[in-house]
Each structure stands twice: as structure tokens, then as C-alpha cells.
Amino acid sequence: METKSMARLKKYLWKYRYRYLLGAFFMFLGSGSGMAIPWFFKLAVDSIKRGSADTHKLMVYAGIITVLAIASGIFFFLQRSTIVNLSRRIECDMRDEIFSHLLTLSQDFYKKNKSGDLLSRMNNDLGSIRMFMGFGFITILRTIFMVVLGAILMLKLSTRVFFYFLIPVPIFLVAVKLFMRKIHELWENIQRMLGDITEFAREQISGIRITRAYTREPEIRRGFNDLQWRYFAESMRSVKYFGVFEGFAMSLGGIGELFIIWAGGREVIAGRMTLGALVAYHGYLMMLIWPLFGLGWLLAQWERARASLERVDQILATEPSIKDTGTLQPDDRPGELVFKDVWFGYENSKSVLEGLNLNIKPGEFVGIVGKIGCGKTALAELVPRLWEPQKGEILYNGYPLRVYSLKSLRSRIGFVTQECFLFSRSIRANIEFGENKARGVNIERLIQQVDLEKDIEHFTKGVDQEIGERGITLSGGQKQRVAIARAIAKNPSVLVLDDSFSSIDADTEKNIIETLKALKGKLTIIFITHRFSSLVNADRIVVIDDGKIVESGAHEELLAKGGIYSRLFEEQMAEEQ
């Protein structure tokens, strides 16, 4: 295991060290009570053999053995409850740490990693770690304690027989090493396949309407079954290796028992060992064999946890590419944005913005237009620092974006994306998600601003209507309007609308534009759209082509120039007619 992964695990072990010590204490008492039982069997058998036993004495031995057995059971229950409780706590702590860290990671991380695989790491992989930290830890403690104490007691009973017992041990240790090497590789594959299954199921459930619309259910089912059976085959390989190892361990245990009966019987015949001692020896052998049999399960759990911990550590070791090192807090006035020679390209792609220079004044309503793929969305995502330009810089109210803390900067920017993602909550909860709690929010007023009142009237619970996953019960236009209301609810200094009217009808769009016009001067608006009719009242329209600004001016001014804007406008008008 990587050093950092182990250090991360040690952090939690140290955090709960006193609880672990309490669990270890219960384990020592439980195992000690159990290990004492064969010794009292020895005393009872030897007293019978010598003829010194009577009914009362045997009853005493039987009573002691009964008390030890009950005490052992109670202490093992307390040990199990304590350690398993701890393993659940560690699982919750690690899941919280992973989720909190995921919230800090930049967009490039989510472009490279599938959400289903991340969910698998937070659930399946943490479950494997929990199993080892709980049952695995119990098995380790019991095995170590019982082997050490058992070895001491067996040496005390007969040194000669004990060395016969050790004959199969080197063979067993070699088998353990080979087993661990193979099982680790298998568990890495198994955990990765679980991630693939989770991602496949998540994606298909999210896109179930498309699947049904194209009648692709049989193909999707076959794809899911293919992943399942590959996972099943790899799991069965691990079962096969585990079965071989367990059978081998049992065979070695049987050979050890043969050595003890042969060597111990000779010692009893020679008078160097009592019959009671041989009975006790056999009892300790049975106690030690079962932990050794369980060692195969323990090793499998260890390798599974090790593979899972490495997968979890890949997330936790990832640093956000956008560093939150700024401390400046932006004020409430409308934001001024200055793009100075900005170059930007998504990972493994050519630059989508090339030396872009743009000055957006406070309170200005700026429209951004251009062909698909020209860099409009990239420009929008750079404003709240979802991405970082490779060259150049962006100023907000005279200061580079990086000098502001991310939280304070993003709190002043309302951002509506093309996808208009909504949470599976009520309409009210989705709008209040963007609320600046210091100011409060008037839901009814926001609904009016985005022309959503008539739609709300058709919902049985009004604004408290649950809208399903990703707002599945809403139309595309309704989702966009809820998202716009959410952005306005922040009372932002800058409002960025990235093609947010694409599913809204012309009349509704006109009403919302009127709302935005009323907000002019109170906040800066960056309005990205493909509908040129929406830009008639913009203070300025910026035309981007191949990552560069090629035209800039008011609607009538750009039409008069007869350039790219004029051509695109005329093409769109012709299509609408």
C-alpha cells in the first residue's frame, strides 16, 4: 500500500485509539477466558487419571469451565460491538472526507472521472475498508493474541511436541505470500468492475426516456448483463483462489494434528507428558487452527481493503487545479470584468479562446453571439473561475480573479448553464438554493420575474411541488426558468446566462427580457444566446469567431456593418420565416 494511503488510515486509527484499546481489552479478556478452558480440562483429566478426582472436584472443574465459556461469550460480544461500531464511524468519517474533498475539486477532475465510479468508491470501496477495520481488525487481534498465548501454553506443556507442530509453518507462510500477491490484483479488478457497473446503471437510469424512445432496452440489458457476468467471473476467480488456499490450510492443519498425536502419544507413553496435557494440547491446536483457517479470509479482506484504499486515496490525493488562495472580498456593486489577452482550451483540445480582450463595464448588458464551438461557453465558465485561463488574466472590479476567495467571488456571480441542472427537490427548494441568506428571497416575486406563475398554478402543491430527479417532471422551458430564478435569487453583481432561453417560447422570452432590462444598472449581465432577436435591447453585442472577438457594437450598428453578425442575423430571420 502506498505510504500516503496508510498514513491516512493511521489518522483514523489514532483518532479512535481509546475505543480500539477498549475493544482490544474486551478481546484479551474473551480470548484469555477461552484459552483457559483447555488448561482446566487438563487438570480434570489428570486428576481422573491419578484417581484423585471425586464428584465434587469434577463439578468444580465443570463449573469453572462453564463460567469461562460464558465470560468468553460476553467479552466477545462487547469486543465485536465496540470494534464494529468503530468501523462504521471510520466509514462515515472517510465518506465525509471524500465528499467534502470532491466539492473542492475543479472541473477538469470531473471531465476525467465518471460519476458512477466516484459513487462506487464512496460506497463499495468504503464498505471494503469498513469490513477490514471491523471484522478484519477483530480477526487480527484474536489471531495474534491466541497464537502468542497458545504458543506459550503449548511450550509449557511440551517443548518437544511444539517443535513438531512448527514443521508445516514455513510451507504455510510461503503459501500466504503467493496468495496475497494474486488476490490483490483480483480485488483491484473487482472494485474497478463494480465502478463500471455503477456508472452504467446510473447513466442508463438517468437517460431512461431516451432509451425507451429509441427502443434500446434489449441492447442496454445485454450491456448491463455483460458487465455483470464479467464481474461475476472475476469474483469467482477470487473464490477459487480463496477455496484453494483454505483447503491447503486445512490440510496443513490436519498434518499438524497428526504430528501432535504421534509426538504427543510418544511423550505420554514415555512418561514425559501427562494424558491431560495431550488433551489440552489438542484443544489448543483446535483453537489455533481456526484462526489460521480464517487467515485466508483475513488476507482476502486485507487485499480488498488495500485495493479500495488506493482507489479512495486517488481521490483524496488529487489537488484542485484552481487554488483558493485569495482573501479579497468583492463588494455588492455591479461587477466590471476585463479579459486581458486570455487564452484557454479544455484539456487535450486546441485553444477555444485565443488572445481574447474584452472590457465589460459595471451594470452593462452585454450579448455574446457566435457559431457553435466558437468559445462562448468557455468565456462564461471563466467568469466564476470554474476553469483557469492558460495565458492572460481576468480582472473583476480592477483585481485579478485569483486574489478573491472562491466562495466570495462565486457568491457575487449568478450563473445559469446550458444544461440547467435541477435537484430532486421542490421548486421552492431549487430557487432558494441560490439564495443569499443575508438578504432573504421573495419566491413569489422571482416566479413573476421569470414568468412562471401560470405554470405553478397547474401544480397541486404550487412552488412546493417535488420535481423528480434533475427536474424530470418539468418541461425544458420550465427548468430553464427555475434555473434563472435561482440565479437571480442570489442578488448577484454579475449574471451570466449561457444559452439559457433555448427551450423558452418567444412570448415568455420577451417577458423575461423585460425583467432583465429592469435590472440593467443594478447588475452586470452577460447574455449568451443563439436568438438574435433577444439582443435588440443589449447595450453591446460581442461577436466571437474561432476564439476571437471579431465584431462589437449595438444591434443596429452591427447590422449596418454587414459583417458576420449581419449575415448570421439574416440567416436566422430567413429560417424563422
Secondary structure, 3 states (H helix, E strand, C coil): CCHHHHHHHHHHHHHCHHHHHHHHHHHHHHHHHHHHHHHHHHHHHHHHHHCCCCHHHHHHHHHHHHHHHHHHHHHHHHHHHHHHHHHHHHHHHHHHHHHHHHCCCCHHHHHHCCHHHHHHHHHHHHHHHHHHHHHHHHHHHHHHHHHHHHHHHHHHHCHHHHHHHCCCHHHHHHHHHHHHHHHHHHHHHHHHHHHHHHHHHHHHHHCHHHHHHCCCHHHHHHHHHHHHHHHHHHHHHHHHHHHHHHHHHHHHHHHHHHHHHHHHHHHHHCCCCCHHHHHHHHHHHHHHHHHHHHHHHHHHHHHHHHHHHHHHHHHHCCCCCCCCCCCECCCCCCCCEEEEEEEECCCCCCCCEEEEEEEECCCCEEEEECCCCCCHHHHHHHCCCCCCCCEEEEEECCEEHHHECHHHHHHCEEEECCCCCCCCCEHHHHHHCCCCCCCCCCHHHHHHHCCCHHHHHCCCCHHHCECCHHHCCCCHHHHHHHHHHHHHHCCCCEEEEECCCCCCCHHHHHHHHHHHHHHECCEEEEEECCCHHHHCCCCEEEEEECCEEEEEECHHHHHHHCCHHHHHHHHHHHHHC
